[in-house]
Amino acid sequence: MIFHVMTLFPEMILQGAGQSILKRAMEKGLISVDAVNIRDYTDNKHGRVDDYTYGGGAGMLMQAQPVYDTYRAIREKTDKDPKVIYLSPQGRLFSHKDAQKFALEDELILLCGHYEGIDERVIEEIVTDEVSIGDYVLTGGELAALVVIDAVSRMIPGVLGNDDSAKGDSFQNGLLEYPQYSRPEVWRGKRVPEILLSGDHAKVDEWRLEQSRLRTMQRRPDLYQKYLDDEDACNRQ
Ligand code: 6GU
């Protein structure tokens, strides 16, 4: 997967993606991150990429020209016609399903906005998907782009050490993950649940599923209802 990131802060993207598991995925050639500075493509002789909004109001807007020319420069580098994902609080909520779907692409273009946003005309011209990572406002799209890069990358075969490690994830089966324990057996007077020490794998699986259900019911009733509905639909198939 090649992630082309259109941004005013390429260092932020390269730093964020250049650690830990994503760093290893890059070294293995499973992903690459191409951070492209939108400022390098402005026609403005002072390097400006923003201007006042028509109609007035507070704040500046990223102009269409530098964004579009950055996009054209990326398209020149590839024979593909990648999706363009605009990170914005106006987008639909980014989900695990989106991560799985995006992971099937060969290349993605991520567009990070700044200031009060981007001129609507260039959004209409190039953007295929507009996504938000939650109901709060960030100062720019870079952290959201890193969230998308991370969530998509870990769905790519070989990126996680153990190919099973994504299978037990929260959301993979529509439930949150069960609690987990490592050594020692007793810590500050708290014992590891006895069943996990029993060696009875069937019982352990049963316990974990029940814990997942309980957790989801208590913490995310919205997810739990969806899980019940999906189970229901499955049983009626
Ligand atoms: Cl994708 N961008 C910005 N600027 N703020 C956000 C967001 C994205 N998702 C949630 N808040």
Residues whose N, C-alpha, C, O or C-beta is under 5 A from the ligand:
A	BS01	6GU	L87 S88 P89 V131 S132 I133 G134 Y136 V137 L138 T139 G140 G141 A144
